[in-house]
Amino acid sequence: MRPPAHVLAGAIFNDEGQVLVAQRPPGKHMAGGWEFPGGKREPGEERLQALTRELHEELGIEVLGAEPLICYDHQYPDRLITLDLWLVTKYNGVPQSLEGQTLAWVKVGDLERTGLLDADKPMIPALERVEGWALGCKL
């Protein structure tokens, strides 16, 4: 069994109230599934620091503000993951695929039908609570 990993993810909303999701590329664990952009926290990194780094590497955006939304553990057959979703409240730039993943803007109410990974599904109720508030979060 692999050691536990702490994964930081960002909930990024557009002006239409849609949230950004990314499809895991071929060759990655759970390839083809959809998830919220982000990645693993490195040893010694603060949570916000890890989120900011991952979203810059993956999407090319500069996170200027973010708040923790939900954090929980998910047990895969071969690994334990701590999933830590943050609401990105302010950012500079236009999200783009820098790591070859497909990106899509999806209404929160449609997330269940997008092929969202089971590990990410507990994030949906937390997103439903902030969906209307998150309109216009980008700069």
PEWOKA-V259263 format. One record per pair of residues at least 4 apart in sequence whose C-alpha atoms are under 6 Angstrom apart, sorted by the first residue. I is the first residue (numbers start at 1). J is the second residue. D is the distance in Angstrom with one decimal. If there is no record, write none. Layout:
[[I	J	D] [I	J	D]]
This chain:
[[1	78	5.2] [1	79	5.9] [2	79	5.3] [4	80	4.8] [4	81	5.6] [5	81	5.0] [6	40	5.7] [6	41	5.6] [6	81	5.9] [6	82	4.7] [7	39	5.1] [7	40	4.3] [7	41	5.9] [7	82	6.0] [7	83	5.1] [8	38	5.5] [8	39	5.5] [8	51	5.4] [8	84	4.8] [8	85	6.0] [9	36	5.7] [9	37	5.4] [9	38	4.2] [9	85	4.8] [10	37	5.8] [10	85	5.7] [10	86	5.0] [10	87	5.9] [11	87	4.8] [11	88	5.8] [12	19	5.5] [12	20	5.6] [12	88	5.5] [13	17	5.8] [13	18	5.4] [13	19	4.4] [14	18	5.5] [15	135	5.3] [15	136	5.0] [17	135	5.2] [18	105	5.4] [18	106	4.8] [18	107	4.4] [19	105	5.4] [19	106	5.3] [20	104	5.7] [20	105	4.6] [21	35	5.5] [21	36	4.7] [21	103	5.8] [21	104	5.4] [22	34	5.5] [22	35	5.4] [22	36	6.0] [22	37	5.9] [22	102	5.7] [22	103	4.5] [23	32	5.7] [23	33	5.5] [23	34	4.3] [23	101	5.7] [23	102	5.2] [24	31	4.8] [24	32	5.1] [24	33	5.5] [25	31	5.3] [25	101	5.5] [26	31	5.1] [33	115	5.8] [33	116	5.9] [33	117	5.5] [34	115	5.7] [34	116	4.5] [34	117	5.7] [35	116	5.8] [38	54	5.3] [38	55	5.7] [39	54	5.7] [41	50	5.3] [45	50	6.0] [52	63	5.6] [54	58	5.9] [55	59	5.3] [56	60	4.4] [56	61	4.9] [56	62	5.9] [58	98	5.3] [58	99	5.8] [59	95	4.9] [59	96	4.8] [59	97	5.5] [59	98	5.7] [61	92	5.7] [61	93	4.9] [61	95	5.9] [62	91	5.4] [62	92	5.1] [63	91	4.4] [64	90	5.1] [64	91	5.0] [65	89	5.1] [65	90	4.7] [66	87	5.4] [66	88	4.2] [66	89	5.1] [67	86	5.3] [67	87	5.3] [68	86	4.3] [69	85	5.6] [69	86	4.9] [69	87	6.0] [70	84	6.0] [70	85	5.4] [71	83	5.5] [71	84	4.3] [72	82	5.6] [72	83	5.5] [73	81	5.6] [73	82	4.3] [74	80	5.9] [74	81	5.3] [75	80	4.6] [76	80	5.9] [89	137	5.0] [90	137	5.5] [90	138	5.0] [91	138	5.4] [97	101	5.8] [127	131	5.7] [130	134	6.0]]
